[in-house]
Amino acid sequence: MTDPQIILASSSIYRRELLQRLQLPFSTVSPQVDETPLPDDAPHETALRLAQAKARKVGQDHEHALVIGCDQVATLDGEQLGKPLVHDRAVQQLRRMRGRRVTFHSALCLYNARANRMQAQVVPYEVEFRQLSDAQIENYLRKEEPYHCAGSAKSEGLGIALIAAMHGSDPNALIGLPLIALIDMLHNEGVNAI
C-alpha cells in the first residue's frame, strides 16, 4: 500500500509555507466553501465547522487522500471579527483591538477520505495588541494590506509590530495551521514527519 496523498484544502500561501516545514509531499486545493458564520455559532464552532467543511469538500474529489482543512476566527469580547476585506473595516477592527486581548480560534481538521474518518480540534491563541495610534494603524494597513486576514492582523509579516504579547501552546496556530496538533493527527493516520 502506498502512502496516502496529503492535500491542504487552502489557498493560503502562509499555511502552505507552514506545512512545508514538515517536509512531507503535499498538494493544495482551494476548497470553495461559503464561510458565512451561522447566527447561533460560537466563534470556535464557526472555525471548526468551516475547517471540517473544507476538508470534506476537497475529500469528495480525492477519495484516497488525507485532507487538511483549516479555518480561523478572531474574537474580541466574544464577538467574531471576520476578514475585513476593505481598508475602512480593517481600520475599525484595529482601532477596537488596540491595547486589548484578542483570541484567535484556529481550527484544524484531518479528513481521511478513504476511511471517512475525521480528526478535528480548535487551538486557541491569544494576542495582546499594542496601544496603536491612528497613524500607526494607517501605516501598517498601507504597507501590509491584510484585508483577507481574520482581525486584520498578519503576524507573519509587519503585523508582528502590532503585538505586545502572545499566549498559546502553538505559535503556528496564530498563522492558521496548528502544526503540533497536525503532527499528532498525521501520526494517528500512519504518517510521520520524522
PALUMSE-784165 format. One line per field, with one value per residue: residue in one letter; residue number from 1; x, y, z of N, C-alpha, C in turn. Coordinates in nm, 2 decimals. Example, Ala and Ser with C-alpha at 12.3 -4.5 7.8 and 13.67 -1.06 7.14 Angstrom:
aa <- (A; S)
i <- (1; 2)
neast <- (1.32; 1.28)
nnorth <- (-0.57; -0.22)
nup <- (0.78; 0.71)
caeast <- (1.23; 1.37)
canorth <- (-0.45; -0.11)
caup <- (0.78; 0.71)
ceast <- (1.32; 1.29)
cnorth <- (-0.33; 0.00)
cup <- (0.78; 0.79)
//
This chain:
aa <- (M; T; D; P; Q; I; I; L; A; S; S; S; I; Y; R; R; E; L; L; Q; R; L; Q; L; P; F; S; T; V; S; P; Q; V; D; E; T; P; L; P; D; D; A; P; H; E; T; A; L; R; L; A; Q; A; K; A; R; K; V; G; Q; D; H; E; H; A; L; V; I; G; C; D; Q; V; A; T; L; D; G; E; Q; L; G; K; P; L; V; H; D; R; A; V; Q; Q; L; R; R; M; R; G; R; R; V; T; F; H; S; A; L; C; L; Y; N; A; R; A; N; R; M; Q; A; Q; V; V; P; Y; E; V; E; F; R; Q; L; S; D; A; Q; I; E; N; Y; L; R; K; E; E; P; Y; H; C; A; G; S; A; K; S; E; G; L; G; I; A; L; I; A; A; M; H; G; S; D; P; N; A; L; I; G; L; P; L; I; A; L; I; D; M; L; H; N; E; G; V; N; A; I)
i <- (1; 2; 3; 4; 5; 6; 7; 8; 9; 10; 11; 12; 13; 14; 15; 16; 17; 18; 19; 20; 21; 22; 23; 24; 25; 26; 27; 28; 29; 30; 31; 32; 33; 34; 35; 36; 37; 38; 39; 40; 41; 42; 43; 44; 45; 46; 47; 48; 49; 50; 51; 52; 53; 54; 55; 56; 57; 58; 59; 60; 61; 62; 63; 64; 65; 66; 67; 68; 69; 70; 71; 72; 73; 74; 75; 76; 77; 78; 79; 80; 81; 82; 83; 84; 85; 86; 87; 88; 89; 90; 91; 92; 93; 94; 95; 96; 97; 98; 99; 100; 101; 102; 103; 104; 105; 106; 107; 108; 109; 110; 111; 112; 113; 114; 115; 116; 117; 118; 119; 120; 121; 122; 123; 124; 125; 126; 127; 128; 129; 130; 131; 132; 133; 134; 135; 136; 137; 138; 139; 140; 141; 142; 143; 144; 145; 146; 147; 148; 149; 150; 151; 152; 153; 154; 155; 156; 157; 158; 159; 160; 161; 162; 163; 164; 165; 166; 167; 168; 169; 170; 171; 172; 173; 174; 175; 176; 177; 178; 179; 180; 181; 182; 183; 184; 185; 186; 187; 188; 189; 190; 191; 192; 193; 194)
neast <- (0.08; 0.06; 0.18; -0.07; -0.20; -0.15; -0.34; -0.37; -0.63; -0.66; -0.60; -0.41; -0.10; 0.05; -0.03; 0.05; 0.33; 0.39; 0.31; 0.50; 0.72; 0.72; 0.82; 0.69; 0.55; 0.29; -0.01; -0.21; -0.54; -0.80; -1.08; -1.34; -1.57; -1.86; -1.81; -1.96; -2.06; -2.28; -2.58; -2.62; -2.38; -2.10; -1.78; -1.56; -1.70; -1.78; -1.53; -1.44; -1.65; -1.62; -1.36; -1.39; -1.58; -1.44; -1.23; -1.39; -1.51; -1.30; -1.21; -1.42; -1.35; -1.11; -1.07; -0.89; -0.72; -0.55; -0.69; -0.63; -0.80; -0.86; -0.95; -0.99; -1.11; -1.13; -1.18; -1.32; -1.41; -1.60; -1.72; -1.72; -1.46; -1.44; -1.28; -1.17; -1.18; -1.20; -1.03; -1.14; -1.29; -1.09; -0.94; -1.13; -1.15; -0.88; -0.86; -1.05; -0.92; -0.68; -0.46; -0.59; -0.69; -0.71; -0.87; -0.77; -0.92; -0.81; -0.90; -0.85; -0.85; -0.82; -0.90; -0.96; -1.02; -1.06; -1.12; -1.33; -1.30; -1.25; -1.05; -1.05; -0.99; -0.99; -0.75; -0.68; -0.54; -0.40; -0.37; -0.22; -0.26; -0.07; -0.09; -0.20; -0.15; -0.37; -0.23; -0.02; -0.18; -0.28; -0.05; 0.05; -0.16; -0.15; 0.10; 0.10; -0.16; -0.36; -0.62; -0.75; -0.73; -0.82; -0.94; -0.77; -0.50; -0.17; 0.06; 0.28; 0.41; 0.46; 0.28; 0.36; 0.46; 0.24; 0.18; 0.19; 0.22; 0.20; 0.01; -0.02; -0.03; 0.08; 0.26; 0.22; -0.05; -0.15; -0.09; -0.25; -0.24; -0.22; 0.06; 0.16; -0.06; -0.14; 0.07; 0.03; -0.22; -0.16; 0.02; -0.16; -0.28; -0.09; 0.12; 0.43; 0.63; 0.89)
nnorth <- (-0.12; 0.22; 0.54; 0.77; 1.03; 1.37; 1.65; 1.99; 2.18; 2.46; 2.79; 2.96; 3.11; 3.12; 2.92; 2.71; 2.75; 2.69; 2.42; 2.31; 2.30; 2.05; 1.88; 1.69; 1.54; 1.72; 1.85; 2.14; 2.25; 2.47; 2.51; 2.62; 2.70; 2.83; 3.08; 3.20; 3.29; 3.10; 3.21; 3.12; 3.01; 2.97; 3.13; 2.94; 2.72; 2.80; 2.82; 2.55; 2.41; 2.52; 2.44; 2.16; 2.14; 2.24; 2.04; 1.81; 1.88; 1.90; 1.64; 1.50; 1.49; 1.36; 1.08; 0.91; 1.04; 1.22; 1.49; 1.82; 2.05; 2.39; 2.67; 3.00; 3.20; 3.52; 3.67; 3.93; 4.03; 3.83; 3.86; 3.79; 3.87; 3.91; 3.86; 4.16; 4.26; 4.52; 4.84; 5.04; 4.89; 4.74; 4.93; 5.01; 4.76; 4.73; 4.96; 4.90; 4.69; 4.78; 4.79; 4.58; 4.24; 3.97; 3.68; 3.42; 3.17; 2.88; 2.64; 2.30; 2.03; 1.69; 1.49; 1.17; 1.06; 0.81; 0.63; 0.77; 0.91; 1.15; 1.38; 1.64; 1.96; 2.26; 2.51; 2.75; 3.09; 3.36; 3.71; 4.00; 4.33; 4.62; 4.96; 5.13; 5.41; 5.61; 5.68; 5.49; 5.26; 5.32; 5.33; 5.07; 4.93; 5.03; 4.94; 4.66; 4.55; 4.36; 4.25; 4.01; 3.87; 3.73; 3.95; 4.15; 4.12; 4.02; 3.83; 3.71; 3.88; 4.23; 4.28; 4.18; 4.39; 4.51; 4.37; 4.32; 4.10; 3.74; 3.44; 3.10; 2.75; 2.67; 2.85; 2.85; 2.83; 3.08; 3.18; 3.02; 2.74; 2.49; 2.33; 2.15; 2.00; 1.89; 1.72; 1.52; 1.43; 1.34; 1.13; 0.96; 0.86; 0.71; 0.85; 0.99; 1.27; 1.26)
nup <- (0.00; -0.08; 0.04; 0.17; -0.03; 0.06; 0.11; 0.12; 0.21; 0.12; 0.00; 0.11; 0.11; 0.34; 0.51; 0.34; 0.34; 0.61; 0.63; 0.46; 0.63; 0.75; 0.57; 0.41; 0.12; -0.05; -0.19; -0.29; -0.27; -0.35; -0.14; -0.19; -0.02; 0.14; 0.37; 0.56; 0.88; 1.10; 1.25; 1.53; 1.60; 1.81; 1.83; 1.82; 1.73; 1.47; 1.34; 1.36; 1.22; 0.97; 0.90; 0.89; 0.69; 0.47; 0.44; 0.40; 0.15; -0.03; -0.01; -0.13; -0.40; -0.40; -0.32; -0.19; -0.03; 0.24; 0.39; 0.48; 0.65; 0.74; 0.95; 1.07; 1.33; 1.47; 1.78; 1.99; 2.29; 2.28; 2.04; 1.69; 1.48; 1.16; 0.83; 0.71; 0.45; 0.32; 0.33; 0.51; 0.70; 0.81; 0.94; 1.14; 1.28; 1.38; 1.54; 1.74; 1.86; 1.96; 2.23; 2.36; 2.43; 2.21; 2.10; 1.89; 1.72; 1.60; 1.39; 1.31; 1.09; 1.00; 0.75; 0.66; 0.37; 0.24; 0.45; 0.55; 0.79; 1.05; 1.22; 1.44; 1.59; 1.79; 1.83; 2.05; 2.05; 2.21; 2.17; 2.26; 2.18; 2.09; 2.22; 1.98; 1.76; 1.55; 1.32; 1.32; 1.27; 1.02; 0.87; 0.89; 0.76; 0.50; 0.42; 0.46; 0.38; 0.49; 0.43; 0.39; 0.62; 0.93; 1.17; 1.07; 1.12; 1.06; 1.16; 1.06; 0.90; 0.88; 1.07; 1.32; 1.45; 1.57; 1.79; 2.14; 2.32; 2.32; 2.37; 2.40; 2.30; 2.06; 1.84; 1.56; 1.53; 1.53; 1.28; 1.14; 1.10; 1.30; 1.38; 1.57; 1.67; 1.42; 1.35; 1.54; 1.46; 1.19; 1.26; 1.38; 1.16; 1.05; 0.93; 0.95; 1.04; 1.11)
caeast <- (0.00; 0.14; 0.14; -0.18; -0.18; -0.18; -0.38; -0.40; -0.75; -0.65; -0.52; -0.33; 0.04; 0.11; -0.05; 0.14; 0.47; 0.39; 0.31; 0.63; 0.82; 0.71; 0.89; 0.61; 0.49; 0.15; -0.06; -0.31; -0.67; -0.89; -1.20; -1.46; -1.67; -1.92; -1.75; -2.05; -2.09; -2.42; -2.62; -2.60; -2.24; -1.99; -1.66; -1.48; -1.78; -1.77; -1.40; -1.44; -1.74; -1.56; -1.24; -1.44; -1.65; -1.33; -1.17; -1.49; -1.54; -1.19; -1.21; -1.51; -1.29; -0.98; -1.12; -0.78; -0.63; -0.57; -0.71; -0.61; -0.89; -0.83; -1.02; -0.96; -1.20; -1.08; -1.29; -1.29; -1.53; -1.69; -1.77; -1.64; -1.40; -1.41; -1.19; -1.23; -1.19; -1.17; -0.95; -1.21; -1.33; -0.97; -0.91; -1.22; -1.11; -0.76; -0.89; -1.11; -0.83; -0.56; -0.45; -0.68; -0.65; -0.80; -0.85; -0.78; -0.96; -0.76; -0.95; -0.77; -0.92; -0.76; -1.00; -0.92; -1.13; -1.07; -1.19; -1.44; -1.26; -1.21; -1.00; -1.06; -0.98; -0.96; -0.63; -0.69; -0.42; -0.44; -0.28; -0.23; -0.22; -0.01; -0.18; -0.15; -0.21; -0.43; -0.12; 0.04; -0.27; -0.29; 0.08; 0.05; -0.25; -0.10; 0.22; 0.07; -0.29; -0.41; -0.77; -0.81; -0.68; -0.91; -0.90; -0.68; -0.37; -0.09; 0.18; 0.39; 0.47; 0.48; 0.18; 0.43; 0.48; 0.12; 0.16; 0.27; 0.25; 0.12; -0.01; -0.08; 0.05; 0.15; 0.26; 0.18; -0.19; -0.19; -0.08; -0.37; -0.22; -0.15; 0.14; 0.18; -0.18; -0.14; 0.17; -0.04; -0.33; -0.10; 0.07; -0.28; -0.32; 0.02; 0.21; 0.52; 0.71; 1.03)
canorth <- (0.00; 0.34; 0.64; 0.84; 1.17; 1.47; 1.77; 2.11; 2.24; 2.60; 2.87; 3.04; 3.08; 3.11; 2.78; 2.62; 2.76; 2.62; 2.27; 2.27; 2.27; 1.91; 1.81; 1.58; 1.58; 1.75; 1.94; 2.23; 2.27; 2.57; 2.43; 2.69; 2.68; 2.95; 3.10; 3.29; 3.23; 3.08; 3.30; 3.07; 2.95; 3.03; 3.15; 2.82; 2.64; 2.85; 2.78; 2.41; 2.37; 2.55; 2.35; 2.03; 2.15; 2.25; 1.91; 1.72; 1.93; 1.86; 1.49; 1.44; 1.47; 1.30; 0.98; 0.83; 1.14; 1.28; 1.63; 1.91; 2.17; 2.49; 2.80; 3.08; 3.31; 3.61; 3.73; 4.04; 4.04; 3.73; 3.90; 3.75; 3.97; 3.84; 3.92; 4.30; 4.27; 4.65; 4.92; 5.11; 4.79; 4.70; 5.04; 4.99; 4.65; 4.76; 5.06; 4.83; 4.59; 4.84; 4.78; 4.48; 4.10; 3.91; 3.54; 3.36; 3.03; 2.82; 2.51; 2.21; 1.90; 1.60; 1.40; 1.05; 1.04; 0.67; 0.57; 0.86; 0.93; 1.28; 1.43; 1.79; 2.04; 2.41; 2.55; 2.90; 3.16; 3.49; 3.81; 4.13; 4.43; 4.74; 5.08; 5.19; 5.54; 5.60; 5.69; 5.36; 5.17; 5.35; 5.30; 4.92; 4.88; 5.07; 4.85; 4.51; 4.52; 4.23; 4.25; 3.88; 3.80; 3.75; 4.06; 4.25; 4.11; 3.92; 3.83; 3.66; 4.00; 4.35; 4.27; 4.15; 4.52; 4.54; 4.28; 4.34; 3.97; 3.63; 3.34; 2.98; 2.63; 2.66; 2.98; 2.83; 2.84; 3.22; 3.19; 2.95; 2.59; 2.44; 2.21; 2.05; 1.91; 1.83; 1.61; 1.41; 1.37; 1.26; 1.01; 0.87; 0.80; 0.63; 0.93; 1.05; 1.37; 1.22)
caup <- (0.00; -0.09; 0.13; 0.12; -0.08; 0.15; 0.04; 0.21; 0.15; 0.14; -0.10; 0.18; 0.10; 0.47; 0.55; 0.26; 0.39; 0.74; 0.61; 0.40; 0.73; 0.79; 0.46; 0.36; -0.01; -0.04; -0.29; -0.24; -0.35; -0.29; -0.11; -0.24; 0.08; 0.19; 0.51; 0.64; 1.01; 1.13; 1.36; 1.66; 1.62; 1.89; 1.74; 1.80; 1.65; 1.33; 1.29; 1.35; 1.12; 0.84; 0.87; 0.85; 0.56; 0.36; 0.43; 0.33; 0.02; -0.11; 0.00; -0.23; -0.53; -0.38; -0.23; -0.13; 0.03; 0.38; 0.35; 0.59; 0.65; 0.84; 0.95; 1.19; 1.37; 1.57; 1.87; 2.08; 2.38; 2.24; 1.91; 1.58; 1.39; 1.03; 0.74; 0.68; 0.30; 0.27; 0.42; 0.62; 0.80; 0.88; 1.03; 1.25; 1.36; 1.46; 1.65; 1.85; 1.91; 2.02; 2.38; 2.40; 2.41; 2.11; 2.08; 1.76; 1.73; 1.48; 1.38; 1.23; 1.06; 0.91; 0.70; 0.58; 0.27; 0.21; 0.56; 0.60; 0.93; 1.07; 1.34; 1.44; 1.71; 1.78; 1.91; 2.07; 2.07; 2.25; 2.13; 2.32; 2.09; 2.14; 2.21; 1.85; 1.72; 1.42; 1.22; 1.31; 1.21; 0.88; 0.81; 0.88; 0.66; 0.37; 0.39; 0.47; 0.32; 0.55; 0.42; 0.39; 0.74; 1.04; 1.26; 1.00; 1.17; 0.99; 1.24; 0.99; 0.83; 0.96; 1.18; 1.44; 1.52; 1.63; 1.90; 2.26; 2.38; 2.26; 2.46; 2.35; 2.30; 1.93; 1.77; 1.43; 1.53; 1.50; 1.14; 1.08; 1.08; 1.42; 1.34; 1.68; 1.66; 1.29; 1.36; 1.61; 1.37; 1.09; 1.32; 1.40; 1.03; 1.00; 0.86; 1.05; 0.98; 1.13)
ceast <- (0.09; 0.09; 0.03; -0.13; -0.22; -0.22; -0.42; -0.52; -0.75; -0.57; -0.43; -0.18; 0.11; 0.09; 0.04; 0.28; 0.49; 0.40; 0.44; 0.74; 0.83; 0.78; 0.82; 0.55; 0.34; 0.12; -0.16; -0.43; -0.75; -1.02; -1.33; -1.58; -1.73; -1.87; -1.84; -2.08; -2.24; -2.46; -2.60; -2.47; -2.16; -1.87; -1.58; -1.56; -1.78; -1.64; -1.39; -1.53; -1.68; -1.44; -1.29; -1.50; -1.54; -1.27; -1.26; -1.51; -1.42; -1.18; -1.31; -1.45; -1.15; -1.01; -1.01; -0.68; -0.66; -0.58; -0.71; -0.70; -0.85; -0.92; -0.98; -1.06; -1.14; -1.19; -1.23; -1.42; -1.64; -1.75; -1.67; -1.59; -1.36; -1.30; -1.25; -1.26; -1.17; -1.10; -1.03; -1.25; -1.20; -0.93; -1.00; -1.18; -0.99; -0.78; -0.96; -1.02; -0.71; -0.57; -0.53; -0.62; -0.76; -0.76; -0.87; -0.81; -0.92; -0.81; -0.87; -0.85; -0.83; -0.86; -0.94; -1.03; -1.16; -1.15; -1.31; -1.42; -1.21; -1.16; -1.01; -1.05; -0.96; -0.85; -0.64; -0.55; -0.46; -0.33; -0.31; -0.18; -0.16; -0.12; -0.13; -0.22; -0.28; -0.33; -0.05; -0.05; -0.27; -0.16; 0.09; -0.04; -0.20; 0.02; 0.18; -0.06; -0.34; -0.56; -0.83; -0.76; -0.78; -0.85; -0.80; -0.53; -0.29; 0.04; 0.30; 0.46; 0.49; 0.38; 0.24; 0.45; 0.36; 0.10; 0.25; 0.31; 0.16; 0.12; -0.08; 0.02; 0.13; 0.14; 0.21; 0.02; -0.23; -0.18; -0.19; -0.35; -0.14; -0.07; 0.16; 0.06; -0.18; -0.04; 0.11; -0.14; -0.27; -0.04; -0.04; -0.32; -0.20; 0.13; 0.30; 0.61; 0.86; 1.04)
cnorth <- (0.12; 0.44; 0.72; 0.98; 1.26; 1.59; 1.87; 2.18; 2.39; 2.67; 2.97; 3.01; 3.06; 2.97; 2.68; 2.63; 2.69; 2.47; 2.23; 2.24; 2.12; 1.82; 1.68; 1.63; 1.61; 1.84; 2.03; 2.24; 2.37; 2.51; 2.49; 2.66; 2.82; 2.97; 3.19; 3.22; 3.21; 3.16; 3.25; 3.00; 3.04; 3.04; 3.02; 2.72; 2.67; 2.80; 2.63; 2.36; 2.40; 2.47; 2.22; 2.04; 2.16; 2.11; 1.81; 1.75; 1.88; 1.70; 1.43; 1.41; 1.40; 1.19; 0.89; 0.92; 1.16; 1.43; 1.71; 2.03; 2.26; 2.61; 2.87; 3.19; 3.39; 3.66; 3.83; 4.05; 3.94; 3.75; 3.85; 3.87; 3.89; 3.91; 4.06; 4.32; 4.41; 4.73; 4.98; 5.01; 4.75; 4.81; 5.03; 4.88; 4.68; 4.87; 5.00; 4.74; 4.65; 4.84; 4.67; 4.34; 4.04; 3.76; 3.49; 3.21; 2.96; 2.67; 2.43; 2.08; 1.82; 1.49; 1.29; 1.02; 0.89; 0.60; 0.65; 0.88; 1.08; 1.31; 1.58; 1.84; 2.18; 2.44; 2.70; 2.96; 3.30; 3.59; 3.94; 4.24; 4.55; 4.85; 5.16; 5.32; 5.52; 5.60; 5.56; 5.25; 5.19; 5.31; 5.15; 4.88; 4.91; 4.98; 4.71; 4.47; 4.38; 4.21; 4.12; 3.80; 3.83; 3.85; 4.16; 4.23; 3.99; 3.92; 3.78; 3.76; 4.11; 4.36; 4.24; 4.28; 4.57; 4.47; 4.31; 4.20; 3.87; 3.52; 3.22; 2.87; 2.61; 2.79; 2.97; 2.85; 2.98; 3.25; 3.11; 2.80; 2.54; 2.31; 2.11; 1.95; 1.83; 1.71; 1.49; 1.35; 1.29; 1.13; 0.91; 0.80; 0.73; 0.72; 1.01; 1.15; 1.33; 1.07)
cup <- (0.00; 0.01; 0.08; 0.07; 0.03; 0.07; 0.14; 0.14; 0.18; 0.03; -0.03; 0.16; 0.24; 0.53; 0.47; 0.31; 0.53; 0.72; 0.54; 0.51; 0.77; 0.68; 0.42; 0.22; 0.01; -0.16; -0.22; -0.33; -0.27; -0.27; -0.16; -0.14; 0.12; 0.34; 0.59; 0.77; 1.03; 1.25; 1.50; 1.69; 1.71; 1.80; 1.71; 1.71; 1.50; 1.27; 1.26; 1.23; 0.98; 0.80; 0.83; 0.72; 0.44; 0.34; 0.35; 0.18; -0.07; -0.12; -0.10; -0.36; -0.52; -0.27; -0.16; -0.05; 0.18; 0.35; 0.48; 0.56; 0.76; 0.83; 1.08; 1.21; 1.48; 1.65; 1.96; 2.16; 2.33; 2.10; 1.80; 1.50; 1.26; 0.96; 0.70; 0.53; 0.24; 0.37; 0.54; 0.73; 0.88; 0.98; 1.16; 1.34; 1.45; 1.56; 1.77; 1.93; 1.99; 2.17; 2.44; 2.37; 2.31; 2.10; 1.94; 1.77; 1.60; 1.48; 1.28; 1.21; 0.97; 0.88; 0.61; 0.49; 0.24; 0.32; 0.61; 0.75; 0.95; 1.21; 1.34; 1.58; 1.69; 1.88; 1.92; 2.09; 2.10; 2.21; 2.20; 2.22; 2.16; 2.14; 2.09; 1.82; 1.59; 1.31; 1.20; 1.24; 1.06; 0.81; 0.79; 0.77; 0.52; 0.32; 0.37; 0.39; 0.36; 0.54; 0.42; 0.51; 0.85; 1.14; 1.20; 1.05; 1.11; 1.06; 1.17; 0.90; 0.93; 1.08; 1.31; 1.52; 1.60; 1.77; 2.02; 2.33; 2.31; 2.36; 2.40; 2.34; 2.17; 1.86; 1.62; 1.42; 1.49; 1.35; 1.07; 1.06; 1.20; 1.40; 1.44; 1.68; 1.53; 1.29; 1.43; 1.53; 1.26; 1.14; 1.34; 1.27; 0.97; 0.92; 0.96; 0.98; 1.00; 1.16)
//
